[in-house]
Amino acid sequence: MFRHLLTLSLLALLVLSPALADSRAKDRVALVIGMAAYREVPALNNTINDARALAETLQAIGFDVDVLMDATREETEAALADFAFKAETADIALVYYAGHGVSVQGTTFLIPVDAKVRAARDIVDAAVTMDQMLAAVDGARRMSILILDSCRDNPFPDVIDLRDPEVAKGLTTGKGGLAAPSPERGTLVAYAARNGEVAMDGDGANSPFNIALRAHMVEPDLEISLLFRRVRDDVLAATDNQQEPTTYGSLPGEPFYLSGAGNASAEAGVEELAAAWQNVVAADRANLEKSAEAGDSRSIVGLALAKLDRQSTEYDPAAALVLLEKAVAAGDPDAKYRLAKVLEGGLGVDPDPERALVLYREAAKTGIPAALNDMGYFSFSGELGLPKDRDQALALFREAAAQGHTEAMFNVASFAANGLVPELGPKDAADLLYRALRGGSELALDALINNADKFPQETWAELQAILADKGLYEGAVDGSFGPGTRRAVLAAYGIFETED
């Protein structure tokens, strides 16, 4: 069950209209960056080859790819800014960087070709940080991926001594490489080598990591976590265990593919997730079970959900319940949320709304945005035995919205547009509506297109101003809903409709 709440008139969920436009934004986008022809530090041999080869591979599997080669810092930052806007309407956004990189005091810097570093402090003004690259993919609706093929030797040994305790402060090791990141949920960061280690260029035209990455990226129906495990195994074998790629991040509960099978929809229900995970089991059961045996709770949840696929011969809700309880006992918040869904709906098991509510609460306390939004719905509607409490519902919606949950953004915007949030005005409501659109909220799109009169004129005027500032609207900022505003709303969502 996926909860929405249209608080404008406190009505039931509207149904999204059929296709409204001629074309949609690409659902998978990538920015591939290669740096080799450095002006002040040693040039690199394979990075341009690696970047070009990866760009071709991504294009072949359906990504819309931007390529940036031997760029200055200014050019790199401009490309990242442009890509960030494009990524907002994509399901999956990926940035790949091949070039020099170095970590200083726990911050990872990626080096453009014009970098001049005469002292350690110069690195801040000469390079691009990993955080800037993460920001470029962060707006993707469902999955953000940053791949750094850049764990090479320190390019500034004369001015940055990574063995110096003051310089190396915050690093895991002082022997080179890149520091470990802490990406947000739904973001995967992949390194060509374990933090602190140095990646190898290899003996041929491409690095071992690049070769392995491209080989597995094109495999259809290979779930992304299993994909990077295969890359790791290949690189270890190719380098006699001298280089071990590693990944960081907390993947969402649904499986993701770069090639082949379609990804489950945003905020997929249990039955859709069950079918999606059953596809993973069919494609790579051994590795999924191996990961589960090693204690990977996401794999345990995936195996559990696969057993709830009614179309599968392996449908076994009792076994699914055992696996979910195992992941819950290990403290996995996503497992708590998934089990709550199963127990609330009685999907293959007896409904247990009381236990479901406990699990929803526990998942919400850990900050799972969907759980917060659901708890807001329960508080608003009085379901699962909760007393109706509009203030509590709003607080929960706001907490979920602050974490990027688009339906919660719409719910808060609806409250604010109707003057139900004293500290939020029409401009705040419009900003939330815009961000919900960019994040892919079908509820926001349908409400704005088909129920425009439910929003006050002041809110529409503020939304028009935002759309104009983003280059999506050229009409008068007057709060009226006409063809131009309609096209701008669609474009904000990622649908482009031609003029009549």
ROMI-302140 format. One record per residue: residue in three letters; x, y, z of N, C-alpha, C, CB in turn. Coordinates in steps of 0.05 Angstrom, whole numbers, plus 5000, padded with zeros to 4 digits. Glycine has a CB too. Layout:
# ROMI-302140
ALAXYZXYZXYZXYZ
...
# end
This chain:
# ROMI-302140
MET501749765000500050005000501850255000498150005025
PHE501150444983502650694982500750924989503950734953
ARG501451075009499551275019500051545007499751285049
HIS497951674999498051954991495852095006497651984960
LEU496152355007494052515021493752775008494652545051
LEU491452834996491053094984489653275005489353074958
THR491153435019490153585041488753855032492353645061
LEU488953915006487654164997484754165005487954194967
SER483353954999480553945006479953695023478753944981
LEU482153575032482053335049480553115036480853405076
LEU481053085009479652884993481452634990478852994966
ALA480352434976481852194970483852234948479951954963
LEU485552044944487652054923486452084896489451804925
LEU487552274881486852304853488352104836487452594843
VAL487252034813488551844795490151994774486451654782
LEU492551924770494252054750493152014722497151954751
SER493052234707492052224680493852064663491652504669
PRO492851974639494651844619496752034610492951744596
ALA498451934592500752094582499852364573502151944559
LEU501152574583500252844579501852994558500352994604
ALA504052874548505853034532507252864511507853164549
ASP508853004495510152874472512652714480510753074451
SER514052804500516552674507517152714537518952774490
ARG518752534547519652554575522652584577518752304591
ALA523552694599526352704604527452424607527052874630
LYS530052394601531252124603531252034632534252134593
ASP530551774636530351664663533051574674528451434664
ARG535151564657537851494666539851684652538551194659
VAL541351824669543152024658545951984671542152314663
ALA548052054656550752024666552552254657551851754657
LEU554452314674556552504667559152354670556452764685
VAL560752334649563252184649565552384646563351974626
ILE567352384665569552574666572252434665569452754692
GLY573952514647576552404645578752624645576852234620
MET580652594662582852794664585552644660582852934692
ALA587152744641589752614635591952814630589452434611
ALA591353024614593453214604593853434625592653334577
TYR594953354648595353544670597653734662596053404696
ARG597453984671599454194664601654214685598054454661
GLU600954154710602854204731603753944746601654394751
VAL602353734741602953474754603153254733600753404776
PRO604153024740604552814720601952734706605652564734
ALA602252714679599952624663599252334669600552664633
LEU596852254663595951984667595551844639593351974683
ASN595951584639595951434614593151344605597751204616
ASN591651224623589251084614586651234620589150824627
THR586651454634584151574644582351654621584751804662
ILE583451774600581751854578580551614564583352034557
ASN582251404560581251154548579051034565583550954545
ASP579451044591577450924609574851084608578450934638
ALA575051344608572651514607571151474581573351814611
ARG572551474559571251444533569851174531573251484510
ALA571250964539570150694538567650674555572250494546
LEU567750794579565450774597563050924585566150874625
ALA563651164574561451324562560051164540562551584550
GLU561551024523560450864502558750634514562650744484
THR559750514535558250294548555550394559559950164570
LEU555650624573553250734585551250804563553950984602
GLN552150924541550350984519549050734508551851134497
ALA550650524506549650274495547350154512551850074492
ILE547350204538545350084555543150284562546549984581
GLY543050514547540750694549541050944565538550544559
PHE543451004574543951254589544151484570546451234607
ASP543251714578543751974565546352074577541352174568
VAL548452084561551152124572552352394563553051904563
ASP553352554583554952784578557852714583554053034596
VAL559652814566562552744569564152994573563452584544
LEU566052984591567853214597570653114599566953364623
MET572453204581575153114581577153334585575752974554
ASP579253284600581453464605580453754610583353464581
ALA578753774630577454024636578754184659574553974643
THR578454444658579354614680577354594704579654904671
ARG578154704726576354704749573754854742577754834773
GLU573955084729571555234722569755074704572355504709
GLU570954944684569354784665568054544680571054684642
THR569454424698568454204713566054284731570654074730
GLU566354504745564254594762561754674746565154834779
ALA562154794723559854864706558454614696560855034682
ALA559954414688558754164678557254024701560953974667
LEU558254024725556953904748554354054754558753904772
ALA554354314752551854474757549754414736552554774757
ASP550554394711548554334690547454054693549954364662
PHE549253864700548353594704546553564728550853404707
ALA547053714749545353694773542453754766546353894794
PHE541953954749539254034741537953804724539254294725
LYS539553684706538553464690537853224707540553394668
ALA539553174728539152944745536552944760541552914763
GLU535553184765533153204782530753064771532453494787
THR530553034744528252904732528952614723527153064709
ALA531252514731532052244723531652054747535052244714
ASP531051804740530851604762533651534772529451344751
ILE535551514754538251444762540251644750539051154752
ALA541951754767544051934757546751824765543652224769
LEU548651834746551251704751553451904742551551434736
VAL555451944759557852084752560251904755558252344770
TYR561851894733564351734733566651924730564351514711
TYR568651894747571052064746573551894744571152254770
ALA575151944724577751814721579852034720577951624696
GLY581752034739583752244740585152244767582552524735
HIS586852444771588152464797586252524819590452674796
GLY586652414843585152474866586852454891582652294869
VAL586252604911587752594936585952674959590352774934
SER586452564982584852645006586652785026583652395019
VAL585653015035587153175054585253235078588153445041
GLN586153155102584553195126581653095123584553495133
GLY581452855110578852725108577152825085577452765133
THR577953025070576453115047577753015021576353425046
THR576152905004577152794978577053014957575652544970
PHE579253064944579453264922579953124896581553474928
LEU578453194875578953094848580253314832576252994835
ILE582353244818584153454808583653514778587053364811
PRO582853764772582553844743585353894731580854094741
VAL585453914705588053934691589554194696587653894661
ASP588154404705589454654709590254704738587654884700
ALA590154494755590654534783593554614788590054274799
LYS593954824804596554914813596554904843597255204802
VAL598354744854598454704883601354744892597454424892
ARG601754974905604455034915604754984945605155324910
ALA602454964959602354894987599754744992602455155005
ALA599654595014597354425020594754575019597654285046
ARG594754825029592354975030591255055002592755225046
ASP592955044981592155124954590154924943594555144936
ILE590154674953588454464942585454544943588854204957
VAL584754704962581854784965580954954942581454944991
ASP582655124932581955304910582655184882583255574913
ALA584054974882585054864856583454624847587954784858
ALA581954494865580754234858577754244862581954014875
VAL576454024855573553984859573253764880572153894832
THR571553804899571253604920569253384912570253744945
MET569653154926567752944922564953024930568552694938
ASP564653204949561953294957560653444935562153474982
GLN562153594918560953724896559953524875563053914883
MET561453314871560453104853558052964864562752904847
LEU558052914890555652784902553252964899556152724931
ALA553653224902551353414899550253404871552253694906
ALA551853344851550953344823549153104818553353324805
VAL549452884833547652654829545452634850549252404829
ASP545752794871543952764894541052804888544852954915
GLY540452964868537653024862536152814847537453274847
ALA537452594838536152384824533852274840538152164817
ARG531752194826529252114840529551864856527052084820
ARG531251674847531251424860534051314867529851224844
MET535951364850538651244855540751434845538850974842
SER542751494863545051664856547551504858545151914875
ILE549251514837551651354836554051524829551351124815
LEU556151504845558651644840560851434839559251864861
ILE562251424816564351224813567051374809563851044788
LEU568851324828571451464827573651264821572051594855
ASP574551284796576851124787579351294789576451014757
SER579951374814581951584818583651544842580551854820
CYS583851304853585551254876588451214868584451014892
ARG589551414856592351384846594251534865592551504817
ASP596851514859598751634877598351934881601551584867
ASN599052034904598952324910600352484889600152374938
PRO598952654873600352804852601953044862598252894832
PHE601753104888603253334898605153254921601253544909
PRO606953064916608552964938610453174950610252724929
ASP611153374934612953584944611653784963614153724921
VAL608953804961607654004978605553884997606254204959
ILE604653644992602753515009603853245018599953474995
ASP604853235042605952985053603852845069608453045071
LEU602652635057600452495071601352345095599152305051
ARG603952325100604952195124605152385147607752075119
ASP604952645141605052855162602552825179605253145150
PRO602752795205600352765223598352995220601252735251
GLU599353235216597453455214595953455187598953725216
VAL597353385166596053365140594253125138598053365117
ALA595152905149593652645147591452625167595552415150
LYS591052825183588952815204586252755191588853075219
GLY584952555201582352485191582452265170580952715180
LEU584852195160585051985140585251715154587552025123
THR584251515139584551235149587351145148582751055133
THR588851235128591551155124593151385113591750905105
GLY595751375115597451585104598951505080599351685125
LYS598251295066599851195044598651275017600050905045
GLY596551435016595451514990592551424988597151404967
GLY591451464964588751384959586751594969588251124973
LEU584251504972582051694978580751605004580051704956
ALA579751805019578451755044575651635040578252005061
ALA574751485060572051365058569851575061571751145080
PRO567851565043565651755045563451655063564551815017
SER561451835068559051755083556651855067559151875112
PRO555951715045553751815029551051775042553851665002
GLU549151925032546351915043545051655032544752165035
ARG542751585045541251355036540351395007538751315054
GLY540551184991539851204963542151294945537551394960
THR544551324957546951404942549051184945547951674952
LEU550151104922552350914922554851044912551650664904
VAL557051024928559651124919561450884916560851324940
ALA562650854892564350634886567150734881563350474861
TYR569050614894571950674891573250454875573350724918
ALA575150524858576750324844578450164863578450454822
ALA579150274886580750134906579750204934583750214903
ARG580250034953579550084980580750344990580349854999
ASN579350485008580350745018583150715028578450855039
GLY584850905019587650895027589450745009587850795055
GLU588250574991589850424972590050574946588750144968
VAL591950484929592450614903591550434881595450694900
ALA589950534862588950374840591150344818586450494828
MET590850144802592850084782591850154754593749794782
ASP593650254737592850314709592650064692594850504697
GLY594049854699594149614683596149624661591349564671
ASP596449404646598449394625597449464598599649114624
GLY594749484595593649544569592549824567591449344563
ALA590549854550589450124545587450214567588050134519
ASN586550024583584550084604585449964631581749994596
SER584450084652585149984679583549734685584550204700
PRO584549564703583049324711580249384721584549164732
PHE579949594736577349674747575449744724577549904767
ASN576349904705574749994683573849764666576250194666
ILE575649574661574949344645572749174659577449164640
ALA573149124684571148964699568449114701572248904727
LEU568549374706566149524708564449514682566749824715
ARG565849554660564349554634563349274627566149654612
ALA564849074634564048794628561448724643566248594636
HIS561148804668558848724683556548924681559548704712
MET557149174673555149374670553149304648556349644664
VAL554049164628552249094605550648834610553949064580
GLU551248694632549748454637546948514644551148284660
PRO544948414629542148474636541348344662540348384613
ASP539548474676538248374700540248314722536748124693
LEU542448464723544448424744544048654765547348424733
GLU543048584788542448784808544948934816541048654833
ILE544649194822547049364824548949274847546149644829
SER547949184869549749104891551248854882548149044916
LEU550048674868551348434858553348504836549348224848
LEU552648704820554448794799557148884810553149024783
PHE557049044831559549144842561048924857559049384860
ARG559648724867561048494879562648344858559048304894
ARG561448314834562848174812565248344803560948124789
VAL564948604802567148774794569448734814566249074793
ARG568748734839570748704860572348434856569448704888
ASP570848224851572147964848573947964824570047734846
ASP573148084802574748084777577248244781573148204754
VAL577048474795579448644799581448504817578648914810
LEU580448384838582248234856583748014841580648114879
ALA582347874823583647664808585647784788581547504793
ALA584948004776586748124755589248254767585248324739
THR589148324793591348464805592748294827590448724817
ASP592248034826593447854847592847954875596447844843
ASN590348034879589348124905590748384915589747914925
GLN591948534897593248784905591349024905595648844887
GLN589149004891587249224889584449114894587349364862
GLU583049234913580349144920578349384918580249034949
PRO576749384897574649594895572749574919573149564868
THR571649794926569749794948567549994944571249854975
THR565349944956563050124954562150214981560749984939
TYR560850454981559750565006556950665000561550805017
GLY555250665020552550765017550550575027552050824988
SER548150675031545850515040543850505017544550645066
LEU543650275004541850244982538950224991542649994965
PRO537150324976534250304983533350014981532550484965
GLY530949964990529949694992529249564966527649685009
GLU528749714945528149594919530649534903526249774903
PRO530649324886532949264870533249454847532748974859
PHE535749504839536349684817538049544796537749934827
TYR537549614771539149514749540149734732537449314732
LEU542549714721543549904702542849814674546549934705
SER542449554670541849454644539749224647544349344629
GLY537949214627536048984627533449044640537248754641
ALA532748894661530048914673529449194682529948724696
GLY526849264679525949524688526049534719523149574678
ASN526649774729526749804758523949834769528450054765
ALA523549754794520949784807520350084809520949654835
SER517750144810516950424811517750544838513950454806
ALA517850814838518450954863516350884884518551264858
GLU517250834908515550764931513850524923513750994939
ALA515050324911513650084902512349944926515549894888
GLY509949824921508649664942509949404945505749634935
VAL509149254966510348994972510148804949509148874997
GLU507848794936507448594915509348654891504548584906
GLU509648914884511448984863514348924870511149284856
LEU515048984895517748924904518248624904518249044932
ALA516248474911516548184912517248074884513948044922
ALA515848174864516348084836519148174828514248194817
ALA519948424836522548524828524848364841522848814836
TRP524548294866526648134880526647844869526248144910
GLN524347744861524347484849525947474824521447394844
ASN525947694809527647714785530547694792527047974769
VAL531347824814534147814823534847534831534548004847
VAL533147394846533647124854534046944829531347014871
ALA532346984809532446814785535046864770530146874767
ALA536047114771538547174756541047114771538547474749
ASP541047134797543547094812543047004841545247354812
ARG541746774843540946674870543446634887539446414867
ALA545546504876547846424892549146664906549946284875
ASN549546884891550847114903549047254923551747314881
LEU546447264918544647384936544547224962541747404924
GLU544446964960544446804985547146814999543846504977
LYS549246834984551946874997552047125013554146864976
SER550947345001550947605016549247585040549947824997
ALA546947455038545147425061546447265083542547295052
GLU547847055076549246885096551447045110550446635083
ALA552547245096554647405108553547625126556347535086
GLY550847635127549547825145548548085132551347905166
ASP548648095105547648335091544648345093548648335061
SER543648535109540748535115539048605090540148735137
ARG540148765072538648825047538248575031540149035030
SER540248395030539948145015537847965029542648005013
ILE537947975056535947805071533147905065536547825102
VAL532748165065530148285059529348215030530048585063
GLY531248235012530648164984529747874981533148214967
LEU531147694994530347414993527647365005532447235007
ALA527047515026524447495039522247595021524347655066
LEU522647825009520547934992520147764967521348224983
ALA522247644957522047464934520047234939524747354925
LYS519947144965518246924972515247014975519146804998
LEU514747274972512047374972510847424944511947634988
ASP512347344924511447374896509447144890513847364876
ARG506947214889504847004885505146864858502147134887
GLN506446984839506746864813509046664811507147084792
SER510646654833512946474833512346204845515246614848
THR513646004835513345744847514545724875514545524830
GLU516145934882517445934908515946104928520346044906
TYR513446174922511746324940511546184967508946374928
ASP512446314988512546195014512446415035515146015018
PRO510146525041509946745060510946685088507046835062
ALA510646435097511646355124514746385124510846075131
ALA516046295104518946315103519846605100520146155079
ALA518246765085518747055082518647185109516747185062
LEU516647115125516347235152518847175169513847135165
VAL519846935168522146855184524647025176522846555180
LEU525047065150527247215140526947515148527547195110
LEU524547625146524147905153524647935183521347995146
GLU523747745199524147765228527147755235522647545243
LYS528647605219531547585223532847855218532747375205
ALA532047985197533148245191532248455211532348335162
VAL529848435220528848625241530348585267525748575246
ALA530848335274532348275298535248385297532447975304
ALA536248405273538948525269538848835270540148435242
GLY536448945272536249235275535949385249538549335290
ASP535449245226535349385201532749545199535549185178
PRO532849815196530449975195528649925171531150265197
ASP529949865148528349815124526749555127530149805099
ALA528049355140526649105145524149155163528548905159
LYS524449335182522149395200519849515183522949595222
TYR520649695165518549825148517249615130519850045131
ARG518849445117517649245099515949045114519949085084
LEU516748965138515148775154512548915163516748675178
ALA512749165169510349315177508249305154510949605185
LYS509249345130507449335107506149065104508949405081
VAL507748855107506648585105504548535126508948375106
LEU505148605151503248555173500748725172504648585199
GLU501048975162498749145160496749035139499549435154
GLY497848965116496148875094495448585095497448935069
GLY496748425113496248145114496948005087493248095120
LEU499248075077500147965051501347685055502248155038
GLY499547485052500447215055500547125084503047175043
VAL500047295103500147235131497647365144502747325145
ASP497147285169494947415183495547705189494247255209
PRO493747885185494248165191494748205221491848345183
ASP496648385227497248445255497748745257499848275264
PRO495548905257495849195257497349305281493149325255
GLU497049175304498449285327501449255324497549125353
ARG502449025316505348985311506249165288505948695305
ALA504549195268505249365245505749655254503049355224
LEU504049755272504350025282506950055297501950105299
VAL507549855314510149865329512449885309510449615347
LEU512449725288514649725269514749985253514349485250
TYR512350085245512350345231513650565249509350425224
ARG512950565274514050765292517050735295512750735320
GLU517950485297520850445300522350525274521450145306
ALA521150465251522450545226522450845223520950415202
ALA520250975232520151265230522151395249517351365238
LYS522651285272524551395291527351385280524451245317
THR527951195262530551175250530851365226531250895241
GLY528651505219528751695197528051595170531451815196
ILE526751355168525951255142523751445131524850955143
PRO524151595110522251795101519451675095523251935076
ALA519351445082516651335076515151255101517051085058
ALA516651165122515351105147514251355161517350955166
LEU515851565159514851815171512351915156517052035169
ASN512351895130510051985115507551805121510551975085
ASP508051545124505851365131504751425159506751075129
MET506551475177505651545204504051805204508051565224
GLY504851995187503352235184500552185174504752425165
TYR500352005154497751925144496051795166498051725120
PHE497151615181495651485203494651695223497351275217
SER496351885230495552095249493352265238498052265257
PHE493552325212491452495200488852345197492452585172
SER488952095189486451945183485351795207486951755161
GLY487051755228486251595251486251295246483451675258
GLU487851205227488050925221489950785241488950875192
LEU489850525240491350345258490950425288494350375251
GLY488650525294487950575322489050835333488850355338
LEU490350995316491351255326489151465327493651355309
PRO489251645347487351865347488052065325487252005375
LYS485952185313486452385293487852625305483852465279
ASP490152705292491752925303493053065280493852815324
ARG491753285271492853425247495553545252490853645239
ASP496053645276498653775283500853565282498553905310
GLN500253325293502253115293502753015264501252875310
ALA500553005248500852925220502653115205498152905207
LEU502253375209503853575196506753565204502753855202
ALA507253515230510053495239511453265226510053465270
LEU510053035223511252805211511652855181509452565215
PHE509652975168510053035139512453225135507453165128
ARG512753415153514953605150517653465153514653845170
GLU517753285172520253135177520952965152520052955202
ALA518852835141519352675117520152855093516952505110
ALA518853085091519353265069522253365070517453495068
ALA523153415095525953515098527953315089526453585128
GLN527153055087528952855077528452785048528652605094
GLY526952955034526552915006524252744997528952814994
HIS522452665015520252505007518152674992518852365032
THR517752624967516252814950513252824957516552734921
GLU512152594965509252604972508852754998508152314975
ALA510752735016510652895041510953195034512852805060
MET512753255015512953535006510253644997515053564984
PHE508853484981506253564971504353604994505153364951
ASN504353415013502553435035502953695051502853195054
VAL505553765056506154005071505354255054509154025078
ALA505854245028505054465010502054505011506054404982
SER500554295012497654315013496754455039496354035010
PHE497954375061497354515086498054805084498954385109
ALA500454865075501355145074499755315055504355155065
ALA499055205031497455355012494755435023497055194987
ASN493655275042491155335054491355485080489655085059
GLY493755595086494155765109494155615135492155965110
LEU494755355135494555185159497255155173493554915152
VAL499355295162501955295175502755585178504055125157
PRO502455695202502855985206505556085196502656045235
GLU507655935198510356035190510955985161512455915207
LEU509155855146509655805118507555945101509555505112
GLY508456105081506656255064506556135036507456535063
PRO505356295017505156194989507756134976503756404973
LYS509856284982512456234970513555964980514456454977
ASP513155905005514055645016512555415003513855635047
ALA509855455000508255244988509155204959505255324989
ALA509655414945510555394917513255254915510655674904
ASP515055314933517655184932517354884937519555314954
LEU515654804956515254524961513954384937513554494986
LEU512054524924510754404900512754364878508454584891
TYR514454564874516554544853518454304859518154804850
ARG519354284884521154074891519753794889522254114919
ALA517153784895515753534892515553454863512953564904
LEU515053654845514953594817517653494807514153854801
ARG519853634814522453554805523253284816524553764814
GLY522153214839522752954851521152724840522452964880
GLY519152794822517552584809515052514823519252344807
SER513852694838511352644852509052654832510852844875
GLU507852414826505552404808503152544821504852114801
LEU502952524847500752654861500852954857500952594891
ALA503253074860503453364856502853434827506253464863
LEU503853284808503353344779500353334774504853144762
ASP499053114782496153084776494553304789495252814786
ALA495153374814493653574828493953844815494553594858
LEU496453914807496854174794495654194767499854234793
ILE495753974751494653984724491653964724495853754708
ASN490553784740487653724738485953864760487253434740
ASN487253974780485754114801487054384808485553934826
ALA487754524787489254774791487654974808489854904763
ASP484954964806483355154821483355104851480455144811
LYS484454874859484654814888486854964902484954514892
PHE488655084885490955234897490355534894493555154882
PRO490855684916490355974915492056114894490956094943
GLN491056334884492456484863495256574872490856734855
GLU495456644898498056724909500156504906497856824938
THR499356254911501156034909501955984880499855774920
TRP500056014862500655984833502556194824498055994817
ALA502256444833504056654825506856594834503056924836
GLU507156504858509856434869511056204853509756364899
LEU509356004846510355774831511155864803508255554829
GLN509656044790510456154764513156294766508256344754
ALA513556444787516056584791518456384792516056764816
ILE518056164807520155964809520655834781519355744829
LEU518455764767518755644741520155834721515955564730
ALA519556084723520856284706523856304712519556564709
ASP524456304738527256324746528856084737527456344777
LYS527555854734528955604725528955584694527555364737
GLY527855784681527855784652525755604640530455694642
LEU523655544655521555364646518955514639520955154667
TYR518755764645516255914641516956204631514655924667
GLU515456294611516056554600513656744601516856524571
GLY511456654612509056814613508957014636506656644614
ALA506657134639506257324661506057184688503657494656
VAL507257304708507057204735504657324748509657264752
ASP502357204742499757324750498057134766498257424727
GLY498956884771497356694787495156554772496256834810
SER495056604745492956464730494056214717491756654708
PHE492356014714493255754703492255744674492155514719
GLY494155774655493655754627495455554613493856024614
PRO495355544587497055344572500055374578496555384543
GLY501055614581503855654586504655554613504555944584
THR502955604633503555504660503355194661501655624681
ARG501455094647501054804645503554674633498654734628
ARG504554784611506954674599509354694618507654814573
ALA509554904633511754944651511654744674511755234662
VAL509254694684508954494705509854214695506054484716
LEU508954144671509753894659512753874656508353844633
ALA513954094646516854104642518354074668517754364628
ALA517354194689518654164716518653874725517154334736
TYR516553734718516453444724518253284707513553344721
GLY518753384682520453234663518953144639521652994677
ILE516653264633515053204610515053454592512253104617
PHE515653424567515853654550513753644528518653674537
GLU511953824529509653834511510054064491507053874527
THR509654004466509954214445507554394445510354094418
GLU507954644437505754834435503954754412506755124431
ASP501354814415499354754394499854944370496554794404
# end
